[in-house]
């Protein structure tokens, strides 16, 4: 796919998240395999945790236990 000649493709970088790229795009991995998306914007995984790699599936989000949970408080009563 050729990029539009009238302006550069926009890539948005997010802290602890994927690269957001205006589509359509072709992604070439380290083995030369080409993956294509015709979407208007795509999220490219940068953490390699995605099951849909190279596309982001939000696996980068951390799941934290809530503070003050019952399990954390057990055995700490006076």
N, C-alpha and C positions, 0 to 999 in steps of 0.2 A: 504494500500500500504506500502510496506517496502522500506526504504531508501537504496540506494546502499551502500554496506559494504566497498567499496574501499576508500571512502572519505566522509567527512561530507557534508550535504546539505548547500549551500551558501545562506545567507540572507543578502540583502543590505538595510541599513537604510538610509532614505533620510529626511533631514529637511523639514518640512511642506509637506510631501508627503507620499506615500504608502510604505509598506515593499515590496521589490522585492525579490522573492523566486524562486530558481531553481525548476522547476517542474520535473515530475508530483507531485501534492500535494493532500492531503485530509485536509480540514479545518473543524474543529468541533466547532460549536458555543456554547454559554452558555446554550442552551437548548438541547444540544447533537445531533443536526441535522448535518449531514455530507454532505459537498459539495465537489465534486471532479473536478479537472482540470488535463488534460493530456498535457497541453502546456509546452514548454521548460522553460518558466519563467512566473510567475504570479505576479500581483500587488494586495496586500492585503490592503484594506482600513483601515486606523487607525483613521480617523476623524468621521466616521459613517454618513457622508453626502451622501454617494453613494447610488444611487437607485438600484444598483446591488450588494449591500453588501452581502458577505464579499469581493467581487471583487471591485477594484477601478474603478470609471468611470470619474475621474479627477474633481469631484465636490469640492475638497478641494481648487482648484485654486480660488483666489480672483479676482473678477471683479471690477476694480477701474475706476472711471470716469476720463477722460483725464483732466489734469490741463489746465486752460485757456479756458474752454468750453464756448460757447455762453451763455448758461443758467447761468453760474456762473458770467459772466461779465455784464449781464443785470442789469441796475439800478445803476451801479458803474461808469458811465462816468461823467466827470466834465466839 
